[in-house]
């Protein structure tokens, strides 16, 4: 961070809290402003550091200020909260952003490019459809159980079993229950088709991005995983090393302890749950298909399987894949199977 004026902004929809600190840390201004006034104040400090919470609209404002020559620092909200003094209000939030930005142990979120933002939006759309489908499937199962009709787990099995139950005359389903189940089944089929269309469009999009093409060559990643990694990490500049990237997805062990005695526990499961799910499922697929491959990564997987379960090995491989993905994104290189271990 440059030794110059620091401007901290507590973002909102229409009214923003802006706090201006000089290079010695003295607060020169802390007030509410409109979006237009915010731009005017920032324009008066052309080389200022801009600090904001990584929340809604932060990436939009981050791109806006970066284009005008400022250095932008987005701080995770849970870190900012630790430095808030006094009651929670906008003025104290702006001061907390400044305090968090000055701490050497604080880490920052890289501002997304528009390409990353587009990919992230695609994934949110797909994730929303998948969540709706899961909720709808559970509604169908719950309704069926009230009439003694039990449906198996799994979307494909459910789609096959519901029509069979509707056609059967040997259950307690009334005409009203059958009508409701038909409506729910139609919605399920429609959502399934929407998920397929969005997934196809997503994969086509990732094939047009060179960084995603490089990531897709890694085992267990594929088009969906490559796009999600690029949307999250960009050029990798937001992290100093691969372990930090892996930690941001919650794939490194957590620990607890006191008095100098620390105990490692399971993976922390912090950060992006959706990306972590994609990575672990992809890693599990790679583990199950190593066969008799003799490349360095397959040898490592086989060694892990000799002492650990499939699930533990899959999580360990997902951790390793994130680190390799960060190396590829930050260096602009390609995946090299002979040295991946």
N, C-alpha and C positions, 0 to 999 in steps of 0.2 A: 504494500500500500504506500502511495506517495506521501511525502511529508508536506501536505498542503491542506487546504480547506476540505473538511469532510461534511457532506450533506446526508442526513439520515431521513428517510421518508417512510412513514407509516401509511401503507397503501389502503385505499378504500375505493368505493365506486365513483363518488363525485367530490367528496371533501377529504383532503389529505392533510396529514400532520407532517410538517417539515421542521427539522432542527438543523441549524448550521453551527459547526464548531470550527474554530480556527486551528492552525497547526499546533498550538499549545494545548488544545483540548478544551478551550473556554467556549461556553455556549453563547453564541451571538444572537440566535434567533430560535424560537420554538413556538409555532403558531399554526392555525388551521388555514388552508388555502384551497382555492379551486384548481382544477387541472391547468387552466391557462396561467394562473399566477405561479404555479409550481414550475412551469416551463420558463417563465420570466426570471424567477429567482435563480434557477440552475444556470441559465444563460449568462448571468452576471458573474459566475465562477467557472470559467471555461476549462480549468484543469482540476476541478474538484473530484474527490472520491465520492461516488454515489453508493450508499449502503441501504439495502431494503431487506425485508423478510421475503423468503422464497414462498410466496403465497399467490393467490389469484391475481392475475395481470402483471405479476412481477417480471415475467419474461418479456412481455410486451414493452414495459417501461425500460427494462434492461437493454433491449435492442435499440430503443429510441435514444437513450443516453449514450450508448456505445457509438452510435453513428455520429454523435456530436463531440467525440473525442474524450469522453469521460472514462474513468475506470469504474466498473460496476461490480459490486460485491453483494451477492444474494446469500443471506444467512438463514439456515433452517429455523423455523419458529420455535422448536423446542430448546434450541440453544439460546435464543434471545430471551425466552421466558426466565432463564436462570439468572439473568442480569438485571431484571426489573426491580427497582427499589420503590417502596410505597405501594399505593393502591394501583390497580390496573386502570389506566386511562391513556388517551392518545399521546399526551405529552411525555408521560413516563415510558411508554412503548418506544417512542422515538429516541429517548435517552438510552434505553436498554439496547437498541440496535447499535448505537455508537459504542457502548461499553463492550458488547459482544464482538464487534468488528475489530477492536483494538487488542483483543486477547490472542496471543500467538497460537494457542491450541484450538482456536475456532477454525472450522473448515467451511468452505463456501460452495455454493451450487453454481455451476457454469450456466451462463445464459444460453438458452436454446436458440438455434438458428430457425428460420422459417421452415426449412426442410425437416428439422427435428420436430418442430411444433406440429407440422402436418402429420408426420408419422405417429406422434403421441396421440393426436386427436383420433386417428384411425383406430389405434389400439383401444382408446377409451370407448369408442363406438362399439367395437367388437366385444369388449369386456362387458359393456352394459347389456348387449343382446344375450350373451352367455348367462349372465346373472338372471335376466328375466326368464330365460328358458329353464334354468334350474328351479326358480321359484314356481313357474308354471307346472313343471313336472311334479313338484312336491304337492301342489294343490290337487293335481289329478290323483296322486296316490292317497292323499288324505281323504278326498271325497269318496274314492272307491272303497276305502276301509270302512266308512260309515254304513255302506251297504253290503259289506262282506266280500267285496272284490279286492283282491290283493294283486298289486303290480310289482314286477321285479325292478331292481335298480338298473340304471343305464337308459339313456334316451332311446336308443334303437330298439331295445326290448320293449320299452313302454309303448312306442309307436306301433309295434306289432300286436301287443296284447290288448290295447284299448279297443280296437275294432272287433277282436274276438269276443271280448266281454260284452260289447254292445249288441252283438248278434246272438249271444247266448240267451236262452229263455229260462235257464236253470239258476238264475241268481235273483236277488231281491231288488234289482235296479228298477225304479219306477220310470214312467215316461219323462217326468221332470228331470230325474237324475241322468237319464240317457241323453236328453237334449243338452244338458249342461256339459256332460262329458264330450259330446260331439263338438260343441263350441270351443272347449278347452283344447281338444285335439287339433282342431283347425288352426288355433293360435300357435300351438306347438310346432306344427308343420311349417307355418309361415315364418316363425322365428328361426327355425332350422335353416330354411332357405336363405333368409337374410344373413345369417352367420356365414353360410357358404359363400355368398356373393361378396361380403365384406372381406373375408379371408382371401378370396381369389384376388380382389383388388389390392389388398395389402401386399401380397406376395409379388404381384406385378409391379407395384411401386418400388419395392425393395430391390428388384432386379435392375432398376434404372439408376441406383445409387452405388458408385464404385466401392464405398466403404462397406456397404451391406453385402456386395458380391464377395469381397474378401472374407468377411465374417462367415458367410454361408458355406465356405469351403471347410470350415472346422467341423469335426464330428459332433453330432448331437445338437447342432445349432439350427440349420435350415433357414428358410425364408422368414418365418415368424420370429424366431429367436434373434436372427441378425438384425431385423428392423427394430425390435424392442431394445437391443443393446445399443444400436446407433442413436435411437431416440433418447436413451438415458445418458449415454456417455459422450456423444458427439465426437470431438477430436481427442478426447481423453485428457484435456488440459485441466479439468476440474480436480484431478487426482495426481498426487506425486508419485504413486507407485501402484502396482496391481492389487496389493492387499487392501488399499483404501477403496478401490473400486469394488472389490469383493465384499468388503465390510458394509458398503452402502446398500448392498442387496441383501444383507443379513445372512451371508454364507460362511462367516468365520465364527469360531467358538466364542461364546460369552464367558465371562468369568466373574467370580465373586470372592471376596476375602477381606480380611482385616488383620492387623498386627503383622503384616509382612507375609502372611500365608494366603496365597491365591489358589483357587480351585477352578479349573476349566469345566464348563458345563456344555450343553448342546449348542448348536448354532443359534445365533442371536435372533434370527428371524426379524430383523429390523429392515426398514426401507421398503422398496417396491415389491409387494407380495406377488403381483401378477408376473413380473419379470422373473422373480425367483421360482415361481411355479413352472414357467416355460423352460427355464434352464434345468431344473431338476428332472422334469419329464424327458427333456431331450437327452440329458446325461444318462438317464435310466435306459433309454433306447440304445444309446451307444454302448453301454455296458453289456446289454443283452445280445449285441451283434458283433462282439470282438472275435468270436470264432477262434481261428488259429493265426490271426494276424500277428506279425512280428515287428511292427513299427514300435518306436519307443513308447508312445502313449498307450498302446494296447498291452505292451509288456508291463507297464506301470499298473494298468487296470487289473491285469491278471494277478499281479503281486498283491494288490489291495484286497482282491476277492479271496485270497488264500487266508487272510487273517481278519477280514471284516465282512459284514453282511452286504447284500446287494444294495440295500437302501443307504447304508453308510458310505459305500463306495460311490454311489450315484451322487450324493451330496458333495463328497470330496472331489469328484470329477467336475461337478458344476462350479465349484470354487476355482478349480484349476482353469476351466474354460473362460471364466470371467477375467482372470488375470491375463490369459493369452489374448483375449479379445481387447483388453486395454492396451496391451503391447502393440497389437496390430493397428489399432486406431491412433495411438499416440505417435507411432513411428511411420505410419503409412506403408508398412510392409505387408507381405502376404503370409498366409499360414504355411508352415513348412513341417510336414509330418515327421521327417527324420529327426528333428531336434525338439519336438514337442514331448516333454516328459515332466 
